[in-house]
Amino acid sequence: MPDSASSRPPATNTPGRRLRDAWASGPVLLPGVFCPLVAKLAERIGFRAVYLSGGALSAATGVPDIGLLTLTEFVDEARRIARATPLPLLCDADTGFGEALNVERTVREFEAAGAAGIHLEDQEMPKRCGHLTGKSLVPAEAMAAKIRAATAARRDPDFVLIARTDARSVSGFDDAVHRAHLYLEAGADAIFPEAMESAEEFARFAREVPAPLLANMTEFGRGPLLDAAALGDMGYKLVLYPLTAFRVAMKAAHDTLAHLHRAGHQRESVPNMLTRAELYDLLGYTTYEARDRAYFAADERR
């Protein structure tokens, strides 16, 4: 059994601490960032945190979101994004990539990669997108065991552990509430009630589970697309937009490639592009050149 994080004093300014501080001052909008450059863009725009979606990562790899990717693939992408931005990064960790002992390693790997936290879900494998049919759940006690393992495994006690329950669309709203309380007792820092179907359900869940909550505002799902301010008034601390930028980017890519194929040129697409200067500015290109010149200048002075 790993040493309990509760026996260690919290470190200051860790990714998990920054995420907790962010939600303490109001609901945090978490855009899904599907590559490090999009994370840089989110930082520049002014977001306070970012999110790595398993659905987006799977889709970008060319496979559906049914648990086909490995822990290593998730963690490698998390590490690249965490290196690209100081914003705290919340990561989808699916079902934890195994049972309770596997969850220990999952937590350690994401934490070492620089993530601020993860969410774990209570589906059976093969898992499904939370807004599709065909899901099945593990027993609530088995999920609670995973949460206990995750809590014991984290080295930073501020590393955020969010328990997602998919019970609403499998066994009903009341079971989702029951599971949420069980997962909080097991040590979860926050609850992610997936696939609520109305504003009234979001509000009722917040009343019945008075804890930090995460709302998923995914498009084309079971529930309404509510304003972050309204969700904040209900008590939600985190609001996910897991595939918003990805879906828009893929539609733009489709339309651009279709036009190129049809017209044989890209001239009409140029106004929709980042310019070379804008892209290089986002990448910090000139700072690389300046450092490179400085390194060679030191040799010339000898």
Secondary structure, 3 states (H helix, E strand, C coil): CCCCHHHCCCCCCCHHHHHHHHHHCCCEEEEECCCHHHHHHHHHHCCCCEEECHHHHHHHHCCCCCCCCCHHHHHHHHHHHHHHCCCCEEEECCCCCCCHHHHHHHHHHHHHHCCCEEEEECECCCCCCCCCCCCCECCHHHHHHHHHHHHHHCCCCCCEEEEEECHHHCCCHHHHHHHHHHHHHHCCCEEEECCCCCHHHHHHHHHHCCCCEEEECCCCCCCCCCCHHHHHHHCEEEEEECCHHHHHHHHHHHHHHHHHHHHCCCHHHHHHCCCHHHHHHHHCHHHHHHHHHHHHHHHHCC
